[in-house]
Amino acid sequence: MPKITVFDSAGNEHNLPVDAGAALMEPLRDAGLIEATCGGAASCGTCHIYLRDDWVTKTGARTEDEGYMLEGLEDLVEVKDVSRLACQITVSDELDGISMDIAPQI
């Protein structure tokens, strides 16, 4: 079972297990770290994260919908090159150890 490392807005570290095949959003939501209001449809931006280190290259490209949603957030919060929507990343064994920061929430 892959594990993820998440840093919340206060800098607290959370180490969470996640089932391979699940959306990265699910353990973040279940731990109360994000809202995930749209349930994974890439239409709310409440699962916005900043990937750490070189994880951005290991998670694949943003989907078109994800790109549009992140563009829509730019006036409200900082969107970085490492910004992703956690609902659009499927966890695999290759992502074991992935680390991220929760982006400021809108």
N, C-alpha and C positions, 0 to 999 in steps of 0.2 A: 504494500500500500504506500503510494507516494506521500511525502510530507511537504508542506509548504511553510515558509516563514513570512510573516506579515508584520509590518510595523504600522501601528495606528497613529493618529494625528498627534498624540502625546509622546510618541517615540517608544511606546511599549511594544515589546516583541511577543508575538504569538506564534506558536508552532502547532500546526493543525494537520491531522491526517486527512486524506481525501481519496476516494475511490477512483481508480483509473477509469476513464470514460465519462466522468462527471464534468460539468462546467466548473471552472475555477470559482465562479460566483457562489456556488452552493455552500462550501465550507465558510466562506467569508460572511454570507448572510446568516447561516446557522449559528455562527459565533457572535452575531450582533455587531459586526464591524462595518457592514454596509446595509443599505435598505433593499436594493435589488427590486425596486418598485414594479418594473415591467415584467419581471419573471424570466428574463433572458432574451427579450426580443430586440435588444440594442436600441431601445427607443426612449430611455429615460436618463441615462448617464449616471445613475446612482451607484454603479459598480465600477466607477473610474478608478484605476490604479496606475501607479508608476512602477514599472518593472526595474529591478536592480541588476547591476552587472551586465552580462551579455545575454540575459534571458530573452530580450526582445527578439534576437535572431533565432532563438530556439522555439518560439511560440508561433511562428508563421506570420504571414502578412495580415494586416487588418482587412476585415471584410469591407465591402463598399458601404453597407449600412453603418458599420462601426465608424468608418471615416467621417461620414456625414454627421453622426451623432457627436463625435469629438469636435468637429468644426463648430457645431452649434453650442458647445460648451465654452468656446474660447473667450467669449465676452464675460463669462461668469467666473471661471477658474483657469489656472494655468494649465495649458495642454502642452506636453513635452513630446519629444521624439520617442520617449519610452512609455507614453500614455497608451493604455489599452482599456477596453471594457472587459472585465473579468468574465462576463457572460459569454464572450466570444472565444474563449480559450478552453479547449478540452484538455483535461489533465491526462497525461500518459505517464508511464514509468520513466520516460526520458526527462520528464519535468520534475522528478524527485529532487527536492532541495530548492526549488524555485523561490526567489525572494522578491518582495514587493513592498511598496508603501501605499497606504490608502490615500488617494488624492483628496484634496479639500472637497467637501460635499456642498452641493448647491441647495 
